[in-house]
Amino acid sequence: MVSQPEVTNRTLGTLFRVLVKKSTKEWDELLYHAEFPLNQAPSKATNLSSFQVVYGCNHRTLLDLVSIPNPNRLSWEAKKRAK
């Protein structure tokens, strides 16, 4: 039987090979591209992703994680559309 760390390491290896391709010197700049989909992947034990456990839902893009600098500056119309 294959352990969970082995599965994770194999998945990471494949993901990094696809992302890095031939630009091995800039691999560290691509880490966030690998982190996001890994945090979206459901766990076999819980059937929930890391994002679902922490935030209660999966985020669709990295922009969903960006905090709003000053929420008091939002317009009334923007708040209405967001709801």
C-alpha positions as CSV (number, residue, x, y, z in Angstrom):
1,M,0.0,0.0,0.0
2,V,1.2,3.5,-0.9
3,S,1.4,6.0,2.0
4,Q,-0.1,9.5,1.8
5,P,3.3,11.2,1.9
6,E,4.4,9.1,-1.1
7,V,1.3,10.1,-3.0
8,T,1.8,13.7,-2.1
9,N,5.5,13.6,-3.1
10,R,4.7,12.0,-6.4
11,T,2.0,14.6,-7.1
12,L,4.3,17.4,-6.2
13,G,7.0,16.0,-8.4
14,T,4.7,15.8,-11.4
15,L,3.3,19.3,-10.8
16,F,6.7,20.9,-10.5
17,R,8.0,19.2,-13.6
18,V,5.0,20.6,-15.6
19,L,5.4,24.1,-14.1
20,V,9.2,24.4,-14.2
21,K,9.8,22.7,-17.6
22,K,13.2,24.1,-18.6
23,S,13.4,27.2,-16.4
24,T,15.0,25.5,-13.4
25,K,16.6,28.7,-12.1
26,E,13.2,30.3,-11.4
27,W,11.5,27.3,-9.8
28,D,11.0,29.2,-6.5
29,E,8.9,31.8,-8.2
30,L,6.5,29.1,-9.3
31,L,5.8,27.7,-5.8
32,Y,2.5,29.5,-5.4
33,H,1.3,28.0,-8.7
34,A,1.8,24.6,-7.1
35,E,0.5,25.5,-3.6
36,F,-2.9,26.7,-4.8
37,P,-4.1,23.5,-6.6
38,L,-2.6,21.3,-3.8
39,N,-4.7,23.3,-1.2
40,Q,-7.8,22.7,-3.4
41,A,-7.3,18.9,-3.6
42,P,-9.6,16.9,-1.3
43,S,-8.0,14.7,1.4
44,K,-8.8,11.0,1.2
45,A,-9.5,11.0,5.0
46,T,-12.0,13.9,5.1
47,N,-13.1,14.5,1.5
48,L,-12.4,18.2,2.2
49,S,-9.6,20.4,0.8
50,S,-7.3,22.4,3.1
51,F,-9.2,25.5,2.0
52,Q,-12.6,24.0,2.9
53,V,-11.3,23.1,6.3
54,V,-9.9,26.5,7.0
55,Y,-12.3,28.8,5.1
56,G,-15.5,26.7,4.7
57,C,-15.3,26.7,0.9
58,N,-12.9,26.3,-2.1
59,H,-11.5,29.5,-3.7
60,R,-11.7,29.7,-7.4
61,T,-8.7,31.9,-8.0
62,L,-5.8,33.4,-6.0
63,L,-7.6,36.7,-6.1
64,D,-10.2,35.3,-3.7
65,L,-7.5,35.2,-1.1
66,V,-6.5,38.8,-1.4
67,S,-7.8,40.9,1.6
68,I,-9.5,44.1,1.0
69,P,-7.3,46.9,2.4
70,N,-10.1,49.1,3.8
71,P,-13.6,47.5,3.8
72,N,-15.2,50.8,4.9
73,R,-14.4,52.3,1.6
74,L,-16.6,49.9,-0.4
75,S,-19.6,51.5,-2.1
76,W,-23.1,50.6,-1.1
77,E,-23.7,49.3,-4.7
78,A,-20.7,47.0,-4.5
79,K,-21.9,45.6,-1.2
80,K,-25.3,45.0,-2.7
81,R,-23.9,43.2,-5.7
82,A,-21.6,41.1,-3.5
83,K,-24.6,39.8,-1.5
